[in-house]
């Protein structure tokens, strides 16, 4: 079985799930914590070397304040849960902005927890324009592009999996995802099932990965 080295996770559908459950939109985010941890363990067992979670973006911060507070707290809780696993963890995002949670500042340098293991990246207050801002200077060349990204410690993504049925990247790591295969799960993220991940890996087997060659 051909296993992608690096998978990207877009955990969409929290607000829609909350609405369907008769809850306020802000209440959906906490229900996405357990799926994230379950997925990490499945990825480790499958031999995935690196996984990147899409937490929240700079654009998301334009939502109502109660939602911003809720998804920010959910990201803090998620990162703390991940840090309890054997991982090499890094949080990437605009840490100089007021919308970046102070609790996550210690994680903005890659750190091994519990002996290290799967490389886990968590995008918090991330914006693609912010990420690419370092590329806009004289003397830039293609060889140096990846080193000049704010997300330079995140490797090329092989497979992006998005829950919630939407078929868009929403600004997810535009450079690293340039040759990524894209699998969509219609199920909303809080309803995550192990079979979602299994189906994504099975689908990946059928893709002709040429990287443009």
C-alpha positions, 0 to 999 in steps of 0.5 A: 500500500502506498502511504502519503508521507504528509497529509493535510486536514481541513476539519470543516462543518463544525457550525453546520453540525451545531445547527443541526444538533440544535446548538449555537454555531459556536458550540460546534467547535468543541465537538471536533476535538476528539475526531482530531485526536482519533485521526492522529492515532489512525495516521500514526498507525498507518505510517503517516510521517507528517500531518497538518491540521487547519485550525483557523485563519486570519479571515475566520477572525471576521466572524462574530466574537463569540465564534472567534473566542470558541474556535480559538479556545478549541485550537488551544485545547486541541494543541494541548491534547496533541502534546500529550501524544508522542509527536514533534509539534509545531504551531504556525500562524501570525503570532504577532496579531492580537487574534493569536492565542497567547497560550500557544506561543510556546508551541511556535518552535517545533518541540518533541513531546513524549519522545517525539514521533509523528510531525504534527503542524497546527495552523492557527491564525494562519493566512496564505498572504501572511505566509507568502509575505517573505517572498516579496523581496529582491533577489528571490529565486525559486530555490529559496522559496520554501525557506522564505515561507513563514511555514518553511518547516512544513514539508510538501503535502501529498494528500489533503482531506477535507470534511464537510463536503466543500471542494476548496482549499480555503488558502491551505498551505498554497505552496506545500499543496501545489501537487497535493491530491484532494479528497473530500468527505461529505460527512461533517467533521464532528461526525468523523468516522475511521472509515473516512480516513480509510477511504481517503487512503484507498482513493489515494492508491488510485491516483497517478502521482507524477509531481508534474513529471 
